Amino acid sequence: MRGDAAMRFDKPGWRRASLPDWRRKVVPQAKTAVIIGAGPAGLTAALEFARRSDIKPIVLEASQEIGGISRTIRHNGNRMDIGGHRFFSKSDRVMNWWTELMPISGCEDGAGEHAVRYQNQERTVVAGASADGDLVMLVRPRKSRIYFLRNFFNYPLSLDAATLKLLGPVRTVKIGMGYMWAKFFPRKPEKTLEDFLINRFGVELYLTFFKSYTEKVWGVP
């Protein structure tokens, strides 16, 4: 037998082979990650795959824009936020990850720091510099309201005296009873967003504020 020449065995029951199995090269297949949506979460996942692994990310986006409902669009010379979503994290790693890509814009008064508050949490963020004036995070004051029963309710919802007064005594009692029922008899298992919200707010409050919103925005009950 010479080199890679074929082996031949004349004895019964023996087979003819070409190359030994150990000679065959195993070519590893490239890994691919399919990411649905080019919002902040999808873009983060894609960049982390590209930075930290040999996995090739493919991002699928239904529209022609990236950024999801957190993006800023231009219309007739004006800039508008699609969702008006706040970006806030108690994690320094998350904040640093984003500010490395999009530095925080300077204050209008020239100060180099912003105090960012969200849901009774506060942190200070330092403004940075960017070669492109559009690739920055803008810090703007925002006040959210829900228009319901011809009145404006605070958002996120808070069951304080002002909210209860706007709801009225009958609806307030129904909300209280629904909330207590949900605490004593929660839906199990939680299979839908409806189950999740009802278990935390009760049926009446869910039907009042959450049901139509989740169906219109997310398309799910």
Buried (B, 14 or more C-beta within 10 A) or exposed (E): EEEEEEEEEEEEEEEEEEEEEEEEEEEEEEEEBEBEBBBBEBBBBBBBBEEEEEEEBEBEBEEEEBBBEBBEEEEEEEEEBEEEBEBBBEEEEEBEBBBEEBBBBBEEEEEEEBEBEBEEEEBEBEBBEBEEEEEBBEBEEEEEEBEEEEEEBBEEBEBEEEBBEBBEEEBBEBBBEBBEBBEEEEBEEBEEBBBBBBBBBBBBBBBBBBBEEBEEEEEEE
